Amino acid sequence: MLAEGIREAYEDLFRVNRSAHEMSAADVKNKMETLSEGSFTDRVLTQMAGTFINLVKEADFSAAPTPDAKPDTAPPPIQPDFPPAPSANGQPIGTPSPFGSLAYNINIQLPESRDPAVYNAIFKALREHFR
């Protein structure tokens, strides 16, 4: 049961190497770095690989992996218990994901200037590119 859960949780790693559970910690770390496209620090990758290796030690991988069982019917959609996010005009823009809404925070450092044309040009460019 644990081996099946590990195969599912580390699906990307097992897709790259079907015998990922037999890899060394260094190899697991290198594959994770490649799979994450270098988005984690060395320390985080070391800890991720360590977690994988310790889980593998406790699991029995002697049984063949079970094929993905596709249910005949899809489970009912998760209904969020929060209202849809309103758009700029106050109307709902759609049903949010059950995992929350996606938000982008854009920070702009404006240059020091007494000339309003500088700010007008910046805000005009923003308006054109973020429609």
RALINSUL-V432776 format. One record per residue. N is the residue number from 1. PSI is psi as a letter, one per 30 degrees, with the letter a starting at -180 (* if undefined). OMEGA is omega in radians with two decimals (* if undefined). NEAR is the number of other C-alpha atoms within 10 Angstrom. Layout:
N | PSI | OMEGA | NEAR
N | PSI | OMEGA | NEAR
//
This chain:
1 | e | 3.13 | 10
2 | e | 3.14 | 13
3 | e | 3.12 | 20
4 | e | 3.09 | 16
5 | e | 3.11 | 12
6 | e | 3.10 | 17
7 | e | -3.14 | 21
8 | e | -3.09 | 14
9 | e | -3.12 | 12
10 | h | -3.07 | 14
11 | e | -3.13 | 14
12 | e | -3.14 | 15
13 | e | 3.13 | 19
14 | f | 3.07 | 15
15 | e | 3.12 | 11
16 | e | -3.11 | 11
17 | j | -3.11 | 14
18 | f | 3.12 | 13
19 | h | -3.11 | 11
20 | f | -3.13 | 20
21 | f | 3.12 | 22
22 | f | -3.11 | 14
23 | l | 3.07 | 13
24 | l | 3.14 | 13
25 | e | -3.14 | 19
26 | e | 3.12 | 13
27 | e | 3.11 | 13
28 | e | 3.14 | 23
29 | e | 3.14 | 22
30 | e | 3.12 | 17
31 | e | 3.12 | 20
32 | e | 3.10 | 21
33 | e | 3.11 | 20
34 | e | -3.12 | 12
35 | e | -3.13 | 13
36 | g | 3.12 | 12
37 | h | 3.07 | 9
38 | g | -3.07 | 12
39 | f | 3.12 | 12
40 | l | 3.10 | 13
41 | l | 3.13 | 9
42 | e | -3.13 | 13
43 | e | 3.14 | 9
44 | e | 3.12 | 13
45 | e | 3.10 | 21
46 | e | 3.13 | 19
47 | e | 3.10 | 13
48 | e | 3.13 | 17
49 | e | 3.11 | 22
50 | e | 3.09 | 17
51 | e | 3.13 | 12
52 | e | -3.10 | 19
53 | e | -3.13 | 19
54 | e | 3.07 | 11
55 | e | -3.12 | 15
56 | e | 3.14 | 18
57 | e | -3.08 | 12
58 | f | -3.04 | 10
59 | l | 3.09 | 15
60 | j | -3.11 | 12
61 | g | -3.11 | 18
62 | f | 3.11 | 7
63 | k | 3.12 | 9
64 | k | 3.11 | 8
65 | k | 3.12 | 12
66 | k | 3.11 | 8
67 | l | 3.14 | 6
68 | j | 3.11 | 7
69 | j | 3.12 | 6
70 | j | 3.12 | 7
71 | l | 3.13 | 7
72 | e | 3.14 | 6
73 | k | 3.13 | 6
74 | k | 3.09 | 7
75 | l | 3.14 | 7
76 | k | -3.14 | 6
77 | k | 3.11 | 7
78 | k | 3.13 | 9
79 | j | 3.13 | 10
80 | k | 3.12 | 13
81 | h | 3.05 | 7
82 | l | -3.08 | 10
83 | l | 3.07 | 10
84 | k | 3.13 | 16
85 | k | 3.13 | 15
86 | l | 3.06 | 11
87 | a | -3.10 | 10
88 | e | -3.14 | 8
89 | g | 3.07 | 7
90 | f | -3.14 | 8
91 | k | 3.09 | 10
92 | k | -3.12 | 13
93 | g | 3.12 | 12
94 | l | -3.14 | 11
95 | k | -3.13 | 13
96 | l | 3.08 | 16
97 | l | 3.08 | 12
98 | f | 3.14 | 12
99 | g | -3.12 | 8
100 | a | -3.12 | 11
101 | l | 3.14 | 10
102 | k | -3.12 | 7
103 | k | 3.06 | 6
104 | k | 3.04 | 5
105 | j | -3.13 | 5
106 | j | 3.11 | 6
107 | k | -3.13 | 6
108 | k | 3.08 | 7
109 | j | -3.11 | 6
110 | k | 3.12 | 9
111 | l | 3.06 | 9
112 | k | -3.13 | 8
113 | k | 3.06 | 9
114 | f | -3.10 | 8
115 | j | -3.14 | 8
116 | f | 3.13 | 8
117 | e | 3.11 | 10
118 | e | -3.13 | 14
119 | e | 3.12 | 15
120 | e | 3.14 | 11
121 | e | 3.13 | 11
122 | e | -3.09 | 13
123 | e | 3.08 | 12
124 | e | 3.12 | 11
125 | e | 3.11 | 11
126 | e | -3.12 | 11
127 | e | -3.12 | 10
128 | e | -3.04 | 8
129 | f | -3.09 | 8
130 | h | 3.07 | 6
131 | * | * | 5
//
